[in-house]
Amino acid sequence: MSSASSQITQRARDLRLQPLVLAWLAAFAALLVLIVAVAILGHSRDGEPVASLALTDFASRISPEHAAGIRSAAPARSLTTAQTTAASPGARAAPALPATASPVPAATAMLPRHISAPLYTGGVLIADPALIEETQQGPIPRIAQDGRMPMTAYAPAVAPSSAKKIAIVVTGLGLSAKVTTAALDALPPGITMAFAPYADDVQTWATEARRRGHEVLLEIPMEPYDFPDSDPGPHTLRAAAGEDSNVSRLTWSLSRFAGYAGVTNLLGERFLADSEALAPIMTYLTRRGLLFVDTSSSEHSVAPDVARQVGAAYLHSAVTIDAIESAMEIEARLSDIETRARSDGTAIGTGFAYPVTVSQLANWAQGLPERGFVLVPASAIVATAK
């Protein structure tokens, strides 16, 4: 009887263990299948050049394509001097763009540490040693001894016209190869393009924009009201940081690439509301021959007053065309800009490089001449205002 009882007990234990054993075997088999699949097919993000970038607030404003990280540009091509080719020792070839995007015949990912002769691409001036001061952080703009300024030397030529002038600045470029290429392919040369300073290959994108006839601006990270919850990234100009610290941070941004006619703010509502912090920066930019395009919509901004005090070449964009990211709203804001231009003779608006913004701008720009308007770079609006 005892033997029979032991056999029954053992059989019950075997029956209880059997499902557990089967479960472990099933899990092990699934793991093997996963390992084999990854080995054969690769990870879904393999081959995708992504560099993580801590831009908490910036990422909240942009598409997933922007926020994914800094994308490399197309294979590098040398900038040219008037007679020779000059390429950065750090220039590197990068992965090809998706088949749906046209390749960008880029220049060099970074400028040479020392520029001894003017650099051109497609006949367009990108860097001139007479307009450059060498610093420990890299080359930054300056006014040449003969009085030439970056805001005029790097500005596209504008044909005389009696049409009402409109300038549009598209911001947020340079962080994503896909988005930046789409903007370059779709937008006409009259659109001004603003590049964030963070990508290693930002010179590549800025150079290609200049080659295609666009005016280029540099986005300067500035403190917003809800910093650090909203954070435009490293080297942000801070209201409480002090002049020396802010000038050092500004110099870093100014040294990231060449060929820009001026700067614009990346966020910055808090910084632009502090005259004590802003005045030294506006003075510094003015003494280097750069224009300042203010895209802030804050009613607390003191930038117009400070600009008048220091004699800055200053523009304020009264219209943000994609504050509401929809085709209908963008179309309405572009109509507002036309109304302003009819009234004042000139008008300026800004938008972010959202796909819908780029698409609407491209369509809108096609009919401008028939409606009595001409697209011009931001620097042309400054020149008209003087």
Salt bridges, closest charged atoms under 4 A:
GLU48 OE2 - ARG71 NH1 3.06
GLU65 OE2 - ARG71 NE 3.68
ASP128 OD2 - ARG148 NH1 3.18
GLU133 OE1 - ARG288 NH2 2.76
GLU134 OE2 - HIS114 ND1 3.68
ASP146 OD2 - ARG148 NE 2.99
ASP185 OD1 - ARG212 NH1 2.93
ASP200 OD1 - ARG256 NH2 3.93
GLU208 OE2 - ARG211 NH2 2.71
GLU208 OE2 - ARG212 NE 2.66
GLU223 OE1 - ARG238 NE 3.34
ASP274 OD2 - ARG270 NH1 3.78
GLU299 OE2 - HIS300 NE2 3.85
ASP305 OD1 - ARG308 NH2 2.30
GLU329 OE1 - ARG333 NH1 2.87
ASP336 OD2 - ARG333 NE 2.86
GLU338 OE1 - ARG342 NH2 3.55
GLU338 OE2 - ARG371 NH2 2.83
